[in-house]
Amino acid sequence: MIATIATAAFVVTAVCAAIRLLRGPTLADRVIALDVVLISLMGGIAVDAAETGETVYLNALVVIAIVGFTATVAVSRFIEHEGTDA
């Protein structure tokens, strides 16, 4: 019961963030929305892993976290240097 509620909350969060991802007026809004979508995906995977007791999904969580962090850092550096002429 709790896992179903948590999964539903993650789905609602991901849908709201996906709307912001599509409508976001700036690149920074879109990056933050993509982070929220990835975190919601990770939360859903973690809830499923906890409910089923499978540890295979935990490797996927690590990969998603590393890819999300790396992408966020890369885009934030791009946004930071976007206005400079260097």
C-alpha distances in whole Angstrom, upper triangle without the diagonal:
4,5,5,6,9,10,11,13,14,15,17,19,20,21,23,25,26,27,29,30,32,33,34,38,38,38,36,34,33,33,30,28,28,27,24,23,24,21,19,19,19,16,14,16,15,12,12,15,13,10,13,16,18,21,23,21,22,25,24,23,26,28,26,27,30,31,29,31,35,34,34,37,39,38,39,42,43,42,44,47,47,50,52,55,55
4,5,5,6,9,10,11,12,14,15,16,18,20,21,22,24,26,27,28,30,32,32,36,36,35,34,31,30,30,27,26,26,24,21,21,21,19,16,17,17,13,12,14,13,9,11,14,11,10,13,15,18,20,22,19,20,23,23,21,24,26,24,24,28,29,27,29,32,32,31,34,36,36,36,39,40,40,41,44,45,47,49,52,52
4,5,5,6,8,10,10,12,14,15,16,18,20,21,22,24,26,26,28,30,31,34,34,33,32,30,29,28,26,24,23,22,19,19,19,16,14,14,14,11,9,11,10,6,8,10,9,7,10,12,15,17,18,16,17,20,19,17,21,23,21,21,25,26,24,26,29,29,29,32,34,33,34,37,38,38,40,42,43,45,47,50,50
4,5,5,6,9,10,10,12,14,15,16,18,20,21,23,24,25,27,29,29,33,34,33,32,29,28,28,26,23,23,23,20,18,19,17,14,14,15,12,10,12,12,9,9,13,12,10,12,15,17,19,20,18,19,22,21,19,23,24,22,23,27,27,25,27,30,30,30,33,35,34,35,38,39,38,40,43,43,45,48,51,51
4,5,5,6,9,10,11,12,14,15,17,18,20,21,23,24,26,27,28,31,32,32,30,27,27,27,24,22,22,22,18,18,19,17,13,15,15,12,11,14,14,10,12,15,14,12,15,18,20,21,23,20,21,24,22,20,24,25,23,23,27,27,25,27,30,30,29,32,34,33,33,37,38,37,39,42,41,44,46,49,50
4,5,5,6,9,10,11,12,14,15,16,18,20,21,22,24,26,26,30,30,29,28,25,24,24,21,19,20,18,15,15,15,13,10,12,12,9,8,11,10,7,10,13,12,11,14,16,18,19,20,17,18,21,19,17,20,22,19,19,23,24,22,23,27,26,25,28,31,30,30,34,35,34,36,39,39,41,43,46,46
4,5,5,6,9,10,10,12,14,15,16,18,20,20,22,24,25,29,29,28,27,24,23,23,21,18,18,17,15,13,14,12,9,9,11,8,6,9,10,7,8,12,12,11,13,16,16,18,18,15,17,19,17,16,19,20,18,18,22,22,20,23,26,25,25,28,30,29,29,33,34,33,35,38,38,40,43,46,46
4,5,5,6,9,10,11,12,14,15,17,19,20,21,23,24,27,28,28,27,24,23,23,21,18,19,18,15,14,15,14,10,11,13,11,9,12,13,11,12,15,15,14,17,19,20,22,22,19,20,23,20,19,22,23,20,21,25,24,22,25,28,26,26,29,31,30,30,34,34,33,36,38,38,40,43,46,46
4,5,5,6,9,10,11,12,14,16,17,18,20,21,22,25,26,26,24,21,21,21,18,16,17,16,13,12,14,12,9,11,13,10,9,13,13,11,13,16,16,16,18,21,21,22,23,20,20,23,21,18,21,23,19,20,23,23,21,23,26,25,24,27,29,28,28,31,32,31,33,36,36,38,41,44,44
4,5,5,6,9,10,10,12,14,15,16,18,20,20,24,24,23,22,19,18,18,16,14,14,13,10,9,10,9,5,7,9,7,6,10,11,10,12,14,15,15,17,19,19,20,20,17,17,20,17,15,18,19,16,16,20,20,17,19,22,21,20,24,26,25,25,28,29,28,30,33,33,35,38,41,41
4,5,5,6,9,10,10,12,14,15,16,18,19,23,24,23,22,19,18,19,17,14,14,14,11,9,11,11,7,8,11,10,8,11,13,12,13,16,17,17,19,21,21,22,21,18,19,21,18,17,20,20,17,18,21,21,18,21,24,22,22,25,27,25,26,30,30,29,31,34,33,36,39,41,42
4,5,5,6,9,10,11,13,14,16,17,18,21,23,22,21,18,17,18,16,13,14,15,11,10,13,12,9,11,14,12,11,15,16,15,16,19,20,19,22,24,24,25,25,21,22,24,21,20,23,23,20,20,24,23,20,22,25,23,22,26,27,26,26,30,30,28,31,34,33,35,38,41,42
4,5,5,6,9,10,11,12,14,15,16,19,20,20,18,15,15,15,13,10,11,11,8,7,10,10,7,10,12,10,11,14,15,15,16,19,20,20,22,24,24,24,24,21,21,23,20,18,21,21,17,17,21,20,17,19,22,20,19,22,24,22,23,26,27,25,28,31,30,32,35,38,38
4,5,5,6,9,10,10,12,14,15,18,19,18,17,14,13,14,12,9,9,10,7,5,8,8,6,7,11,10,10,13,15,15,16,18,20,20,22,24,23,23,23,19,20,21,18,16,19,19,15,16,19,18,15,17,20,18,17,21,22,20,21,25,25,24,26,29,28,31,34,36,37
4,5,5,6,9,10,11,12,14,17,19,18,18,15,13,15,14,10,11,13,10,8,11,12,9,11,14,14,13,16,18,18,18,21,23,23,24,27,26,26,26,22,23,24,21,20,22,22,18,19,22,20,18,21,23,20,20,23,24,22,23,27,26,25,28,31,29,31,35,37,38
4,5,5,6,9,10,11,12,15,17,17,16,13,12,14,12,9,11,12,9,9,12,13,11,13,16,15,15,18,20,19,21,24,25,25,27,29,28,29,28,24,25,26,23,21,24,24,20,20,23,21,18,21,23,21,19,23,24,21,22,26,25,24,26,29,28,30,33,36,37
4,5,5,6,9,10,10,13,14,14,13,10,9,10,9,5,7,9,6,6,10,10,9,11,14,14,15,17,19,19,21,23,24,25,27,28,28,27,27,23,23,24,21,19,21,21,17,17,20,18,15,17,19,17,15,19,20,18,18,22,22,20,23,26,24,27,30,32,33
4,5,5,6,9,10,13,14,14,14,11,9,11,10,7,7,10,9,7,10,12,11,12,15,16,15,18,20,20,21,24,25,26,27,29,28,28,27,23,24,24,21,20,22,21,17,18,20,18,15,18,20,17,16,20,20,18,19,23,22,21,24,26,25,27,30,33,33
4,5,5,6,8,12,13,14,14,11,10,13,12,8,10,13,11,10,14,15,14,15,18,19,18,21,23,23,24,27,28,29,30,32,31,31,30,27,27,28,25,23,26,24,21,21,24,21,19,21,23,20,19,22,23,20,21,24,23,21,25,27,25,27,30,33,34
4,5,5,5,9,10,11,11,7,7,10,9,6,9,11,10,10,13,15,14,16,19,19,19,22,24,24,26,28,29,30,32,33,32,32,31,27,28,28,25,23,25,24,20,20,23,20,17,19,21,18,16,20,20,17,18,21,20,18,21,24,22,24,27,30,31
4,6,6,9,10,9,10,7,5,8,8,5,6,10,10,9,12,14,14,15,17,19,19,21,23,24,25,27,29,29,31,32,31,31,29,26,26,26,23,21,23,22,18,18,20,18,15,17,18,15,14,17,17,14,16,19,18,16,20,22,20,22,25,28,29
4,6,9,10,11,12,10,7,11,12,9,10,13,13,12,15,17,17,17,20,21,21,23,26,26,27,29,31,32,33,35,34,33,32,28,29,29,25,24,26,24,21,22,23,20,18,20,21,18,17,20,20,17,18,21,20,18,22,24,21,23,27,29,30
4,6,9,10,12,9,8,12,12,10,12,15,15,14,17,19,19,20,23,24,24,26,28,29,30,32,34,34,36,37,36,36,35,31,32,32,28,27,29,27,24,24,26,23,20,22,23,20,19,22,21,18,19,22,20,18,22,23,21,23,26,29,30
4,6,7,8,5,6,9,10,8,11,13,13,14,16,18,18,20,22,23,24,26,28,29,30,32,33,34,36,37,36,36,34,31,31,31,28,26,27,26,23,23,24,22,18,20,21,18,16,19,19,15,16,19,17,15,18,20,18,19,23,26,27
4,7,9,7,8,11,12,12,14,16,16,17,20,21,22,23,26,27,28,30,31,32,34,35,37,38,40,41,40,39,38,34,34,34,31,29,30,29,25,25,26,24,21,22,23,19,17,20,19,16,16,19,17,14,17,19,16,17,21,23,25
4,5,5,7,9,10,11,13,15,16,17,19,20,21,23,25,26,27,29,30,32,33,35,36,38,39,40,39,38,37,33,33,32,30,28,28,27,24,23,24,22,19,19,20,16,14,16,16,12,12,15,13,10,13,15,13,14,17,20,22
4,5,5,6,9,10,10,12,14,15,16,18,20,21,22,24,26,27,28,30,32,33,34,36,37,38,37,35,34,31,30,29,27,25,25,24,21,20,21,18,16,16,16,13,11,13,13,9,9,12,10,8,11,13,11,13,16,19,20
4,5,5,6,9,10,11,12,14,15,17,18,20,21,22,24,26,27,29,30,31,33,35,36,37,35,34,33,30,29,28,26,24,24,23,20,19,19,17,14,14,15,12,10,12,12,8,8,11,10,8,10,13,12,14,17,20,21
4,6,5,6,9,10,11,12,14,15,16,18,20,21,23,24,26,27,29,30,31,33,35,35,34,33,32,29,28,28,26,24,24,23,20,19,20,18,15,16,17,14,12,14,15,12,11,15,14,11,14,17,15,17,20,23,25
4,5,5,6,9,10,10,12,14,15,16,18,20,21,22,24,26,27,28,30,31,33,34,32,31,30,27,26,26,23,22,22,21,18,17,19,16,13,14,15,12,11,14,14,10,11,15,14,12,15,17,16,18,21,24,25
4,5,5,6,9,10,11,12,14,15,16,18,20,21,22,24,26,27,28,30,32,32,31,29,28,25,24,24,21,19,19,18,15,14,15,13,10,11,12,9,7,10,10,8,8,12,11,10,13,16,15,17,20,23,23
4,5,5,6,9,10,10,12,14,15,16,18,20,21,22,24,25,27,28,30,31,30,28,28,24,23,23,21,19,19,19,15,14,16,14,11,11,13,11,8,11,13,10,10,14,14,13,15,18,17,20,22,25,26
4,5,5,6,9,10,10,12,14,15,16,18,20,21,23,24,25,27,29,30,29,28,27,23,23,23,20,18,20,19,15,15,17,15,12,13,15,13,11,14,15,13,13,17,17,15,18,21,20,22,25,28,29
4,5,5,6,9,10,10,12,14,15,16,18,20,21,22,24,26,27,28,26,25,24,21,20,20,17,16,17,16,12,12,14,12,8,11,13,10,9,13,13,11,13,16,16,15,18,20,20,22,25,28,28
4,5,5,6,8,10,10,12,14,15,16,18,20,21,22,24,26,26,25,23,23,19,18,19,16,14,14,14,10,10,12,10,7,8,11,9,8,11,13,12,12,15,16,16,18,20,20,23,25,28,28
4,5,5,6,8,10,10,12,14,15,16,18,20,21,22,24,25,24,23,23,19,19,20,17,14,16,16,12,12,14,14,10,12,15,13,11,15,17,15,15,19,20,18,21,24,23,26,28,31,31
4,5,5,6,9,10,11,12,14,15,17,18,20,21,23,24,23,22,21,17,18,18,15,13,15,15,11,12,14,13,10,13,15,13,13,16,17,16,17,20,21,20,23,25,25,27,30,33,33
4,5,5,6,9,10,10,12,14,15,16,18,20,21,22,20,19,18,15,14,15,12,10,12,11,7,8,11,10,7,10,12,11,11,14,16,15,16,19,20,20,22,25,25,28,30,32,32
4,5,5,6,9,10,10,12,14,15,16,18,20,20,19,18,18,14,14,15,12,10,12,12,9,8,12,12,9,11,14,13,12,15,18,17,18,21,22,21,23,26,26,29,31,34,34
4,5,5,6,9,10,10,12,14,15,16,18,19,19,19,18,15,15,16,14,11,14,15,11,11,15,14,12,14,17,16,16,19,21,20,20,24,25,24,26,29,29,31,34,37,37
4,5,5,6,9,10,11,12,14,15,17,18,17,16,15,12,12,14,11,9,12,12,9,10,14,13,11,14,17,16,16,19,21,20,21,24,25,25,27,30,30,33,35,37,37
4,5,5,6,9,10,10,12,14,15,16,15,14,13,10,9,11,9,6,9,10,7,8,12,12,10,13,16,16,16,18,20,20,21,24,25,25,27,30,30,33,35,38,37
4,5,5,6,9,10,10,12,14,15,15,14,15,11,11,14,12,9,12,14,11,11,15,15,14,15,19,19,18,21,23,23,23,26,28,28,29,32,32,35,37,40,39
4,5,5,6,9,10,11,12,14,14,14,14,11,12,14,12,10,14,15,12,13,17,17,16,18,21,20,20,23,25,25,26,29,30,30,32,34,34,37,39,42,42
4,5,5,6,9,10,11,12,10,11,10,7,8,11,8,7,11,12,10,12,15,16,15,17,20,20,20,23,25,25,26,29,30,30,32,35,35,38,40,42,42
4,5,5,6,8,10,10,10,10,11,8,7,11,10,8,11,13,12,12,15,17,16,18,20,21,21,24,26,26,27,30,31,31,33,35,36,39,41,43,42
4,5,5,6,9,10,11,12,13,10,11,14,13,11,15,17,15,16,19,20,19,21,24,24,24,27,29,29,29,32,34,34,35,38,38,41,43,46,45
4,5,5,6,8,8,10,11,8,10,13,12,12,15,17,15,17,20,21,20,22,25,25,25,28,30,30,31,34,35,35,37,40,40,43,45,47,47
4,5,5,5,5,6,8,6,7,11,11,10,13,15,15,16,19,20,20,22,24,25,25,28,30,30,31,34,35,36,37,40,40,43,45,47,46
4,6,5,7,8,11,10,10,14,14,13,15,18,17,18,21,22,22,23,26,27,27,29,32,32,33,35,37,37,39,41,42,45,47,49,48
4,6,8,11,13,12,13,16,16,15,18,20,20,20,24,25,24,26,29,29,30,32,34,34,35,38,39,39,41,44,44,47,49,52,51
4,5,9,11,10,12,15,15,15,18,20,20,21,24,25,25,27,29,30,31,33,35,35,36,39,40,41,42,45,45,48,50,53,52
4,6,9,10,11,14,15,15,17,19,19,20,23,24,25,26,29,30,30,32,34,35,36,39,40,41,42,45,45,48,50,52,51
4,6,7,8,11,12,12,15,16,17,18,21,22,23,25,27,28,29,31,32,33,35,37,38,39,41,43,43,47,48,50,49
4,5,5,8,10,10,12,14,15,16,18,20,21,22,24,25,27,28,30,31,32,34,36,37,38,40,41,45,46,48,47
4,5,6,7,9,11,12,13,15,17,18,19,21,22,24,25,27,28,30,31,33,34,36,37,39,40,43,44,46,45
4,5,5,6,9,10,11,12,15,15,16,18,20,21,22,24,26,27,28,30,32,33,34,36,37,40,42,44,43
4,5,5,6,9,10,11,13,14,15,17,18,20,21,23,24,26,27,29,30,31,33,35,36,39,40,43,41
4,5,5,6,9,10,11,12,14,16,17,18,20,21,23,24,26,27,29,30,32,33,34,38,39,41,39
4,5,5,6,8,10,11,12,14,15,16,18,20,21,22,24,26,27,28,30,32,32,36,37,39,38
4,5,5,6,9,10,10,12,14,15,16,18,20,21,22,24,26,27,28,30,31,34,36,38,37
4,6,5,6,9,10,11,12,14,15,17,18,20,21,23,24,26,27,29,30,33,34,36,35
4,5,5,6,8,10,11,12,14,15,16,18,20,21,23,24,26,27,28,32,33,35,33
4,6,5,6,8,10,10,12,14,15,16,18,20,21,22,24,26,26,30,31,33,32
4,6,5,6,8,10,11,12,14,15,16,18,20,21,22,24,25,29,30,32,31
4,5,5,6,9,10,11,12,14,15,17,18,20,21,23,24,27,28,30,29
4,6,5,6,9,10,11,12,14,15,16,18,20,21,22,26,27,29,27
4,6,5,6,9,10,11,12,14,15,16,18,20,21,24,25,28,27
4,5,5,6,9,10,11,12,14,15,16,18,20,23,24,26,25
4,5,5,6,9,10,11,12,14,15,17,18,21,22,24,23
4,5,5,6,8,10,11,12,14,16,16,20,21,23,22
4,5,5,6,9,10,10,12,14,15,18,20,22,21
4,6,5,6,9,10,10,12,14,17,18,20,19
4,6,5,6,9,10,11,12,16,16,18,17
4,5,5,6,8,10,10,14,15,17,17
4,5,5,6,9,10,12,14,17,16
4,5,5,6,8,11,12,14,13
4,5,5,6,9,10,12,12
4,6,5,8,10,13,13
4,6,7,8,12,12
4,6,5,8,8
4,6,8,9
4,7,9
4,6
4
